[in-house]
């Protein structure tokens, strides 16, 4: 009987301590509570990839849906057929479809 009473006292103590910890006011910090936003320089946002100059590693890294094999296929097509005349010519590369081109159109240019 005594152990039951003892355990109920410990339970009451721990419950009140946890409620007090939750309800305790938090010290104000000096930093504002604005959300953290990563700022990207405008030059990095507007940088486009030139299909006639980019190597396979750059194409793989910068283009969405383009892995190592497709990047190498783009470079091989360029070496075989000469420089790209337009971004739409990318559709002639094996493995590049309309969906991949549409996803990456704003990142690409031909000079």
PEKAFEN-V289483 format. One record per helix or strand of 2 or more residues. SS is the DSSP state (helix for helix, strand for strand). FROM is the first residue (numbers start at 1). TO is the last residue. If there is no record, write none. Layout:
SS,FROM,TO
SS,FROM,TO
This chain:
helix,2,23
helix,42,46
strand,49,50
helix,56,62
helix,68,81
helix,87,92
helix,98,107
strand,108,109
